[in-house]
Amino acid sequence: MWSFIQKFMKVHFIAIGGSAMHNLAIALHLKGYKVTGSDDAIFEPSKSRLASHGLLPAETGWFTEKITADLDAVILGMHAHADNPEMLKAQELGLKIFSYPEYLYEQSKEKTRVVIGGSHGKTSITSMILHVLHFHGREEDYMVGAQLEGFDVMVKLSQDSDFMIMEGDEYLSSTLDPRPKFLLYKPNIALLSGIAWDHINVFPTFENYIEQFRLFVDSIVKGGVIIYNQEDTEVVKVILNSSNQIRKLPYKTPEHVIKDGITYLQTTDGPLPLQIFGKHNLLNLEGARLICNQLRIMDEEFYEAISTFKGASKRLESVKREKDYIVYKDYAHSPSKVSSTTAAVREQFPNANLIACLELHTYSSLNSEFLNQYKNSLSPADIKIVYYSSEALQIKRRQPIPPEFIQQAFGDESIHVFTATENLQAFISNLNRQNAVFLMMSSGNYGGINLQEI
């Protein structure tokens, strides 16, 4: 690894403003690399964070003069297109072009790599592991897709860490490399949290999607470990059918009780109050515990630390708590995440008036053929709201979706459907807040709604 560090000291990022890319750029800058970058648009918080480290490009756009023969590496972001002029110049000069995951592997190939994969839960599980390590003063390298309390940069690269903990995304690596990101990491220790069809624009069939996870399990280094959710039938089939010579450790939802709105984990030392809730989070916690065991963190140390974990950013995050009502915001957008999150809030607050509002924002969720996957996902709620932007449909070149089609796909004619932000805002503002729990689920921002103002 030392030879790699010595060799690659001058690095250029094409599409430096991405949520993952800007964190990697900052991490390399802090490591002593000379970092430059370009992008056609940079938004917050990437913009401010790059600026604070002196890495924000002077102007947006692509500039071929930035691509010079003395660059040791070019890192290509996912949203750079095949005709990107900087990429074409790098190819013309014969420079080494890395995708984001490819470069992370190069930085960690001499370490023990821990990769958290799955259609859902991977950010939360990775966040839990890092929280526990941080709590006990363990400094390891990492990459996670959410901002965590107590962490400045969400990618850390060093020369002396023994482990590299990474969130493993099944989405594609770059325009030059169509392989899923997690296939490039070659983990020594891996976790598979669940398989639920997502990214229909990339994986058009469920079988094609499952195949990526089979390849992921096969990519684990021989003699390694896979920790897997035994309550997910698709995961179990993938694991048991793998002929890879690895140890296979299952996990399931741990024993727990809910009392007065607080979830208590049943441990050998008695009930442990948690600051998170929901069956999916308890499953995530159990997976994180087994990973931490592999990292030489024993159960007693794990429970001590996890009791202070408040959750990853945008994952069942309490954004407002008043005497009469609570507002949670969650990143949930895929059918499995929407279903588990809505069920979790209902279980935690069985007597509250649950108002669930989902924004259909992604390519998959705005696909009329995919919408049936959401059937009954909002069933636990008392008031169900679905919002999607007509403008978003146009941008993604989708045909208009009638409200009746949404109701039919979700299996509930009582769903309130909105396509205009002002109408959604007016409806929510006029709802009775007495004994209410608002669950706002989106990977977007509801067309710019300010939840605090509502």
C-alpha positions in Angstrom: 0.0 0.0 0.0 2.9 2.4 0.7 3.9 2.3 -2.9 0.4 3.3 -4.0 0.4 6.3 -1.6 3.8 7.4 -2.9 2.7 7.1 -6.5 -0.7 8.7 -6.6 -0.3 12.1 -5.1 -1.9 14.4 -7.7 -5.5 13.5 -8.2 -8.3 15.2 -10.3 -12.0 14.6 -9.7 -14.5 14.7 -12.5 -17.8 15.5 -10.9 -16.3 16.5 -7.5 -19.6 17.8 -6.2 -21.3 14.4 -5.7 -22.2 13.4 -2.1 -19.6 10.6 -2.1 -17.1 12.2 -4.4 -16.7 15.4 -2.4 -16.1 13.4 0.8 -13.4 11.3 -0.9 -11.8 14.5 -2.3 -11.7 16.0 1.2 -10.3 12.8 2.7 -7.5 12.7 0.2 -6.8 16.4 0.7 -6.5 15.7 4.5 -4.1 12.8 3.7 -1.8 15.2 1.9 -2.7 14.6 -1.7 -2.9 17.5 -4.2 -6.6 17.5 -5.2 -8.3 19.3 -8.0 -11.8 18.9 -9.4 -14.6 20.0 -11.8 -18.4 19.8 -12.0 -21.2 21.4 -14.0 -23.2 22.1 -10.8 -22.4 21.9 -7.1 -25.1 22.1 -4.4 -25.1 22.3 -0.6 -23.7 20.8 1.6 -21.0 19.8 -0.9 -20.3 23.4 -2.0 -19.6 24.7 1.5 -17.6 21.7 2.6 -15.4 21.8 -0.5 -14.9 25.6 0.0 -13.9 25.1 3.6 -11.0 22.9 2.5 -10.0 25.1 -0.4 -11.3 22.5 -3.0 -14.2 24.3 -4.5 -13.6 24.9 -8.2 -13.4 28.6 -9.1 -16.2 28.1 -11.7 -18.5 25.4 -12.7 -18.1 23.5 -16.0 -15.6 21.1 -17.6 -12.1 22.4 -18.5 -9.9 20.1 -20.5 -6.8 22.2 -19.5 -7.2 20.8 -16.0 -6.3 17.3 -17.4 -2.6 17.2 -17.6 0.0 14.5 -18.2 1.4 14.8 -14.7 -1.9 13.7 -13.0 -1.4 10.4 -11.1 -5.0 9.5 -11.1 -8.4 10.8 -12.4 -11.5 9.8 -10.4 -14.7 9.7 -12.4 -18.0 10.4 -10.8 -21.2 8.6 -11.5 -23.0 11.6 -13.1 -20.2 12.4 -15.6 -21.6 11.4 -19.1 -19.8 9.3 -21.8 -19.0 12.5 -23.8 -17.5 14.4 -20.8 -14.6 16.4 -22.3 -12.3 16.0 -19.3 -12.8 12.3 -19.4 -12.1 12.1 -23.1 -8.9 14.2 -22.6 -7.8 11.8 -19.8 -8.3 8.9 -22.1 -6.4 10.6 -24.9 -3.4 11.2 -22.6 -3.6 7.6 -21.4 -4.1 8.5 -17.7 -5.4 6.0 -15.2 -9.1 6.6 -14.7 -10.6 5.2 -11.5 -14.3 4.9 -10.6 -15.1 6.0 -7.0 -15.3 2.4 -5.6 -12.2 1.3 -7.6 -10.1 4.0 -5.9 -11.5 3.1 -2.5 -10.3 -0.5 -3.1 -6.8 0.7 -4.1 -6.7 2.7 -0.9 -7.7 -0.2 1.3 -6.4 -3.3 -0.4 -3.8 -3.9 2.3 -6.4 -3.6 5.0 -9.2 -5.9 6.2 -12.2 -4.6 4.2 -15.7 -4.7 5.8 -18.5 -4.1 3.4 -22.2 -3.6 4.3 -24.5 -4.5 1.5 -28.2 -4.9 0.9 -31.2 -3.1 -0.6 -32.0 -1.4 2.7 -30.3 -0.7 6.0 -26.7 -0.5 4.8 -26.3 3.2 5.8 -27.8 2.6 9.2 -25.8 -0.5 9.9 -22.5 1.2 8.8 -23.4 4.2 10.9 -24.0 2.0 14.0 -20.6 0.3 13.5 -18.8 3.6 13.2 -20.6 5.0 16.2 -19.6 2.0 18.4 -16.0 2.2 17.2 -15.9 6.0 17.8 -17.5 5.6 21.2 -14.6 3.3 22.3 -11.9 5.4 20.7 -11.2 3.1 17.8 -10.0 5.0 14.7 -10.5 3.0 11.6 -10.9 4.0 7.9 -14.4 4.2 6.6 -16.9 5.3 3.9 -20.6 5.9 4.8 -23.4 7.6 2.9 -24.8 9.8 5.7 -23.6 12.5 7.9 -23.0 11.2 11.4 -22.8 13.1 14.7 -19.2 13.5 15.8 -17.8 12.9 12.3 -16.7 15.7 10.0 -15.9 13.8 6.8 -17.8 10.7 5.8 -14.7 9.1 4.2 -11.5 8.5 6.2 -8.3 7.2 4.7 -5.1 6.6 6.6 -1.9 4.6 6.5 -2.1 2.9 9.8 -5.7 1.6 10.3 -6.2 -2.1 10.3 -9.8 -2.0 8.9 -11.8 -0.2 6.3 -15.6 -0.2 6.9 -17.6 0.6 3.7 -21.2 0.9 2.8 -21.6 -1.3 -0.3 -23.9 0.1 -3.0 -25.3 -2.1 -5.7 -25.6 0.9 -8.1 -23.3 1.3 -11.1 -19.7 2.5 -10.6 -19.3 5.0 -13.5 -20.1 5.6 -17.1 -16.9 3.6 -18.0 -17.6 0.9 -15.5 -21.1 -0.6 -15.4 -20.4 -3.0 -12.5 -22.2 -2.5 -9.2 -19.9 -0.6 -6.8 -19.9 -3.3 -4.1 -18.3 -5.8 -6.6 -15.1 -3.8 -6.6 -14.4 -3.9 -2.9 -13.5 -7.6 -2.5 -14.5 -7.8 1.2 -12.9 -9.9 3.9 -16.0 -9.4 6.1 -19.4 -8.7 4.6 -23.0 -8.2 5.6 -26.2 -8.7 3.6 -29.2 -7.0 5.1 -32.0 -7.6 2.6 -32.9 -7.9 -1.0 -35.9 -5.9 -2.4 -36.0 -4.9 -6.1 -34.7 -1.4 -6.7 -33.0 0.6 -9.5 -35.4 -0.7 -12.1 -33.7 1.6 -14.6 -30.5 -0.4 -14.3 -31.8 -3.8 -13.3 -35.0 -4.3 -15.3 -35.9 -7.7 -13.8 -35.9 -9.0 -10.2 -33.7 -12.0 -11.3 -31.2 -9.6 -12.8 -31.2 -7.6 -9.5 -30.7 -10.7 -7.4 -27.8 -11.8 -9.5 -25.8 -8.8 -8.4 -26.0 -10.0 -4.8 -24.9 -13.5 -5.8 -21.9 -11.9 -7.4 -21.3 -9.9 -4.2 -21.3 -13.0 -2.0 -18.9 -14.7 -4.4 -16.6 -11.7 -4.3 -15.9 -12.2 -0.6 -12.3 -13.2 -0.1 -12.0 -17.0 0.5 -11.9 -17.7 4.2 -13.9 -14.6 4.9 -17.2 -14.1 6.6 -20.7 -13.2 5.5 -23.2 -12.0 8.2 -26.7 -12.2 6.8 -30.4 -11.5 7.7 -32.0 -14.9 8.1 -35.5 -13.3 8.1 -35.2 -12.3 4.4 -36.0 -15.3 2.2 -34.1 -14.0 -0.8 -31.0 -13.3 1.2 -31.1 -16.8 2.7 -31.4 -18.4 -0.8 -28.5 -16.4 -2.1 -26.3 -17.3 0.9 -27.1 -21.0 1.1 -26.7 -21.4 -2.7 -23.2 -19.8 -2.7 -20.3 -22.2 -3.0 -17.8 -19.6 -1.9 -15.6 -20.9 0.9 -16.6 -18.5 3.6 -18.2 -18.6 7.1 -21.9 -17.9 7.1 -23.3 -16.2 10.3 -27.1 -15.5 10.4 -28.9 -12.9 12.5 -32.5 -12.1 13.3 -34.6 -9.5 15.2 -33.4 -9.5 18.8 -35.8 -9.7 21.7 -37.3 -6.4 22.8 -40.2 -4.6 24.4 -41.8 -1.2 23.8 -43.0 0.7 26.8 -44.2 4.3 26.9 -42.8 5.0 23.4 -39.3 3.7 24.2 -37.9 0.5 22.8 -35.9 -1.7 25.3 -33.5 -4.3 24.0 -33.4 -7.5 26.1 -29.8 -8.3 26.9 -28.1 -10.6 29.4 -27.7 -7.7 31.7 -31.4 -6.7 31.5 -33.4 -4.4 29.4 -31.4 -1.7 27.5 -33.3 1.5 26.5 -32.6 2.6 22.9 -32.9 5.9 21.2 -33.9 4.3 17.9 -37.0 2.1 17.2 -38.6 -0.2 14.6 -38.1 -3.8 13.7 -35.9 -2.9 10.8 -33.6 -0.8 13.1 -33.4 -3.7 15.6 -32.4 -6.0 12.7 -29.8 -3.5 11.7 -28.5 -3.3 15.3 -28.1 -7.1 15.5 -26.2 -7.2 12.2 -24.0 -4.3 13.4 -23.3 -6.3 16.7 -22.0 -9.3 14.8 -19.8 -7.1 12.6 -18.4 -5.4 15.7 -17.7 -8.9 17.2 -15.5 -9.5 14.1 -13.7 -6.2 14.8 -12.9 -7.3 18.4 -15.7 -5.4 20.0 -17.5 -7.6 22.4 -21.2 -7.5 23.3 -20.9 -5.6 26.6 -18.9 -2.9 24.8 -21.3 -2.9 21.9 -24.4 -2.4 24.1 -22.8 0.3 26.1 -22.1 2.3 22.9 -25.3 1.5 20.9 -27.5 2.9 23.7 -26.3 6.4 22.8 -26.9 6.0 19.0 -29.5 8.4 17.8 -29.7 7.2 14.2 -28.1 8.1 10.9 -29.0 11.4 9.3 -32.4 11.4 7.6 -33.2 7.9 8.9 -36.3 8.3 11.2 -34.9 11.6 12.2 -37.1 13.6 14.6 -37.2 17.1 13.1 -39.9 18.6 15.4 -41.3 17.5 18.7 -44.1 19.4 20.4 -46.5 18.7 23.2 -49.2 17.4 20.9 -47.4 16.1 17.9 -44.1 14.7 16.5 -42.6 15.0 13.0 -40.2 12.4 11.6 -38.3 12.7 8.4 -37.0 9.5 6.7 -35.0 8.9 3.6 -37.4 6.0 2.7 -38.4 5.9 -0.9 -38.2 2.3 -2.2 -41.3 0.0 -1.4 -39.5 -2.1 1.2 -38.2 0.9 3.1 -41.6 2.7 3.0 -43.3 -0.4 4.3 -40.9 -1.1 7.1 -40.6 2.6 8.2 -44.4 3.1 8.3 -44.9 -0.1 10.2 -42.1 0.9 12.7 -43.7 4.2 13.5 -47.1 2.6 13.9 -45.7 0.0 16.3 -43.9 2.6 18.3 -47.0 4.9 18.6 -50.0 2.5 18.4 -52.5 5.1 19.7 -51.4 8.1 17.7 -53.0 9.6 14.6 -50.3 8.5 12.1 -50.0 10.7 9.0 -47.7 9.3 6.4 -46.5 11.4 3.5 -44.4 9.8 0.7 -42.8 11.7 -2.1 -42.3 9.6 -5.3 -39.0 11.1 -6.4 -36.7 8.5 -8.0 -36.7 7.0 -11.5 -38.1 3.7 -10.2 -40.8 5.2 -8.0 -42.1 7.3 -10.9 -42.2 4.3 -13.2 -45.9 3.2 -13.7 -44.8 -0.4 -14.1 -43.0 -0.4 -10.8 -45.6 1.4 -8.7 -47.5 -1.8 -7.9 -44.5 -2.7 -5.7 -45.8 -0.1 -3.2 -49.1 -2.0 -2.6 -50.2 -1.8 1.1 -46.9 -0.1 2.1 -48.8 2.8 3.7 -51.5 0.7 5.2 -50.5 1.2 8.9 -51.2 5.0 8.6 -54.4 6.7 9.4 -54.0 9.4 6.8 -52.0 8.6 3.7 -50.5 11.1 1.4 -48.5 10.6 -1.9 -46.8 13.6 -3.6 -44.9 13.7 -6.8 -43.8 16.6 -8.9 -45.2 17.0 -12.5 -41.9 18.7 -13.3 -39.9 15.7 -12.0 -41.9 13.5 -14.4 -41.0 15.7 -17.3 -37.3 15.8 -16.3 -37.3 12.0 -16.1 -39.3 11.8 -19.4 -42.2 9.9 -17.8 -45.8 10.1 -18.8 -48.3 11.8 -16.4 -49.6 9.5 -13.7 -53.3 10.0 -12.8 -54.1 10.1 -9.0 -56.5 7.1 -9.5 -53.5 5.0 -10.8 -51.5 5.9 -7.6 -54.4 4.9 -5.4 -54.9 1.6 -7.3 -51.2 0.8 -7.2 -51.0 1.4 -3.5 -54.2 -0.5 -3.0 -56.1 2.3 -1.1 -58.6 4.7 -2.5 -58.3 6.9 0.6 -54.8 8.1 -0.4 -54.6 11.8 -0.9 -52.5 12.5 -4.1 -50.8 15.8 -4.8 -48.6 17.1 -7.6 -48.4 20.8 -6.6 -46.3 21.8 -3.6 -48.6 24.6 -2.5 -51.6 22.2 -2.4 -49.6 19.6 -0.3 -48.4 22.3 2.1 -52.0 23.7 2.6 -53.4 20.2 3.2 -50.7 19.3 5.8 -51.0 22.7 7.5 -54.8 22.2 8.0 -54.5 18.7 9.5 -55.4 18.2 13.2 -52.1 17.9 15.2 -53.7 16.6 18.4 -51.9 13.3 19.3 -50.4 13.1 15.8 -47.2 11.6 14.4 -46.2 13.0 11.0 -44.0 10.7 9.0 -42.4 12.5 6.0 -40.7 10.0 3.6 -38.6 11.2 0.7 -35.2 11.2 -0.9 -36.0 14.7 -2.2 -37.6 17.8 -0.5 -41.3 17.8 -1.6 -40.6 20.6 -4.1 -38.9 22.8 -1.6 -41.2 22.5 1.4 -39.8 23.7 4.7 -41.0 21.2 7.3 -40.1 23.5 10.2 -42.4 26.3 8.8 -45.3 23.9 8.3 
